């Protein structure tokens, strides 16, 4: 039974859930569906929520979504959790925080496993965002696996990236490490009722100020404190999230973001397609021979790779 | 490519004992399933809603409270009403023998009592739940 575009566009919840499953399978039917939906996408705000495990990302999202629901937004959340590299299984636990949203007709929550992707997002997250955006969900939240470092991918996927941290996660040097504060547009210190929350917020502010002097019109990354359980600070957080979207729209950054997102997806798909073609050129036999030589230390890894690459079709000579 | 089977583990009703549910969640995860656990004290409505949005292949209900003859039929009604008649539903926990057949007559595929191994459960699910065809349908 193919998924009906009409059912999807009229908000049939089963059709939507099946459409996401379809893109998870990344098959020919998924490509057809995405091709049909692509012209409708590009309207909503995509919001990335990242931060270390246990900082309260899911609970904060629940607080945000319940507010937006009463404001009649059509809201979606893609909650990504890690797939085991050993067994291929996953425990998707973010939904446990979403209790109470069942009667919200305009809220869609879906748990996704990373399924072999190296980053904190699954490949299909990108396509699932397209489906939801095309169907009028605004905002679309994407909650990454709770890694906290090396999450540049979410910055490319989202218009607005929110880092959620909590007090007691380490000293100020942790916040100095590359890749954490520099990827986010808004910093949230959640669990503000806990000791040390004001200090953590202060440290984050100081680290942000140690960066390059702000240029005119640049977005000033706000550092907010929230208590997701009581809802304290959640309204201000939502205001700042929307203010950032206004900022990227007004300054023209939005277009660059949308271009970068599309480029990332196309590049990745080309790389995947190429990786599937590769064994036609570098056959398993050739690869095994090279690996055996490396193992016997007759060849080093770089030389082996270089000799294997010689098997690829060579580009036409540049000089005539 | 082989796609992981998605399982929702649900604990309906006023029963806070979820060690069994967690053992199954962990065990099925290690057996290569994608497992969604929604926590204790879920209503049939909450469970059906999660099964719908997550488009799971399997709904595994853990119940120890004795209310299974009330809660399980209600959950089955709701999932059927939302178009998931073919969802594989299994039940685990304390289910007296005389209730097994009535539950199966309602559409429960299998009942796993105390002492069932994870392997038995995983094998049963795999045998009933293969990879969907290109249109996304699982065999009935």
Contacts between the chains, C-beta under 8 A, distances in Angstrom:
chain1	res1	chain2	res2	distance
A	1	B	135	5.8
A	1	B	136	7.3
A	1	B	137	6.0
A	2	B	135	5.8
A	3	B	136	7.3
A	13	B	52	5.9
A	13	B	53	7.0
A	13	B	82	7.4
A	14	B	52	6.3
A	14	B	82	6.1
A	14	B	83	4.7
A	14	B	84	7.4
A	17	B	52	6.0
A	17	B	53	5.6
A	17	B	54	6.9
A	17	B	55	3.8
A	18	B	55	5.8
A	18	B	136	6.0
A	20	B	55	6.7
A	21	B	55	4.6
A	21	B	132	8.0
A	21	B	136	6.2
A	22	B	136	5.5
A	24	B	3	7.1
A	25	B	3	5.9
A	25	B	132	7.2
A	25	B	136	7.2
A	26	B	1	7.8
A	27	B	134	6.1
A	28	B	134	6.8
A	29	B	134	5.8
A	29	B	135	6.7
A	29	B	136	7.0
A	83	B	4	7.8
A	83	B	34	7.7
A	84	B	29	6.9
A	84	B	30	7.5
A	87	B	29	7.2
A	87	B	30	5.4
A	87	B	31	7.0
A	87	B	32	4.8
A	88	B	4	5.9
A	88	B	32	4.6
A	89	B	4	6.7
A	89	B	28	6.9
A	89	B	29	4.1
A	89	B	30	5.9
A	89	B	31	6.3
A	89	B	32	4.5
A	89	B	33	5.3
A	89	B	34	6.7
A	89	B	35	7.0
A	90	B	4	7.2
A	90	B	29	6.3
A	90	B	33	8.0
A	90	B	34	4.7
A	90	B	35	6.9
A	91	B	25	6.0
A	91	B	26	7.1
A	91	B	29	4.6
A	91	B	35	5.1
A	91	B	37	6.9
A	92	B	34	6.2
A	92	B	35	6.7
A	92	B	36	4.6
A	92	B	37	7.9
A	93	B	36	7.9
A	93	B	37	6.3
A	95	B	36	5.8
A	95	B	38	5.5
A	95	B	50	6.4
A	95	B	54	7.3
A	96	B	37	6.3
A	96	B	38	5.6
A	96	B	39	4.3
A	99	B	38	7.7
A	99	B	39	7.0
A	99	B	42	7.9
A	99	B	46	7.1
A	102	B	45	6.0
A	102	B	46	5.0
A	102	B	49	4.3
A	102	B	50	7.8
A	108	B	53	6.1
A	109	B	53	5.8
A	110	B	53	6.1
A	110	B	54	6.4
A	111	B	34	8.0
A	111	B	36	5.3
A	111	B	54	6.1
A	113	B	4	6.9
A	113	B	34	5.0
A	115	B	4	7.3
